[in-house]
Amino acid sequence: MTIEILHQIFLRSNSVCTDTRKVQKNDLFFALKGENFNGNLFAQEAIAKGASHAIIDDENYKTTEGCILVDDVLSALQQLAAFHRRYLNIKILALTGSNGKTTTKELLHTVLSKKFKTIATRGNLNNHIGVPLTLLNMNNSTEIGIIEMGANHLKEIEFLCNLAQPDYGYITNFGKAHLEGFGGVQGVIKGKSELYHHLITNNKLIFLNTNDNKQVEILKGYKSTFSFGSHPKNDVIIHLVDVNPFVVSKFKSTIINSQLIGSYNFSNISAALTIGNYFKIDIHSIKDAIEQFEPNSNRSQLISKRSNSIILDAYNANPTSMKAALDNFIKMKTTTKIVILGDMFELGEDAHKEHTFIADYCNSLNLDKVYLIGENFLKINTDGPTFKSFECFRHNVDFSSLENTTILIKGSRGMALERILDMF
């Protein structure tokens, strides 16, 4: 079956589904495979639950008329998404980076939705499956699509760009994330810059944070940029006013408050304001969108427990974001400060060095207590208590009597440190 015919079937369907638990009537079910599952096994179930068709790649499961056999289900999903993107011919904004991707994407969605019918990546579904699903979630009423692109190896961003064919792009930053897969910081820069390479090759617009010297260096000589930062020659000039604990920004004479913690979120807010400005959204609507935006999913959330204030930033972590969180935390105007950090994953041969750096950095700060959790932190020599696992930490630490304290909780997703909230 050709992609053109499959696309016609898709247009007559309700939506695309990859999970039989979520199948709705007239859905198009794609029987994806993974290390521990085979979607072909569920094709019949999907059709029984109301799916119009099931896309499979094993002829042994072509048991009903509704099953469509293809060479590879994942490839068919990706080709369909690329075809649909060309069919719609809408404006696509792509963003990637080591830190702040999802927060920036959500801010952009909130701002751009003030004027346009906008579809954005759901959650962090930003990989070779999530990007196609996002593209297929768009329709003729969509005016702007926002595609978040994640990667932990070279050529992944390039592949996603070839699917999404973005008209605009933004990279939040280059940090020490996924060092194992990228082979080091230079690999991170090269991998994330695949977005820039695609945009430059096709003479598309890049949103540039001129406060980031590395990005300025990479884009030196490229004219198709729309810049922001504190320099007076930028297209958008925005200043950081205050962070205690929430970011306050100023654009011209307009003060923009936020519910985002940490100076590291200033660039995320600035990007949303800049891109909103580029698309001619009035500043009052932009201000309203940013001020109403609330972080969630364990990303820089400020939570009160009795008389304690907890900064829950436990969605993910790498050495760059960990240091930024600590730098912001130490500046907060509070009396008693406790830090609880969990292991940072996917650092490869740099794991010991980076965990040692973070532990030493904590020791250099004026903190009342530092707890380090995880097998990587357990291997280093440090002044404070370390624990092999969250379970060990939970059984050996008592927060029941803690009062009037500010606590920072940060670690990689696999550590699931949000469980600490139950200890208060």
Secondary structure, DSSP 4 states (H G I P E B T S, - for coil): --HHHHHHHHHHSS-EES-GGG--TT-EEE--B-SS-BGGGGHHHHHHTT-SEEEES-GGG--STTEEE-S-HHHHHHHHHHHHHHHH--EEEEEE-SSSHHHHHHHHHHHHTTTS-EEE--TT--STTHHHHHHHT--TT--EEEEE---SSTTHHHHHHHHH--SEEEE----S-SHHHHTSHHHHHHHHTHHHHHHHHTT-EEEEETT-HHHHHHTTT---EEEEESSTTSSEEEEEEEESSBEEEEETTEEE--S-BSGGGHHHHHHHHHHHHHTT--HHHHHHHHHH----TTSSEEEEETTEEEEEE-S---HHHHHHHHHHHHHS--SEEEEEEE---S-GGGHHHHHHHHHHHHHHS--SEEEEESHHHHTS--SS-EESSHHHHHHH---TT--SEEEEEE--GGG-GGGGGGG-
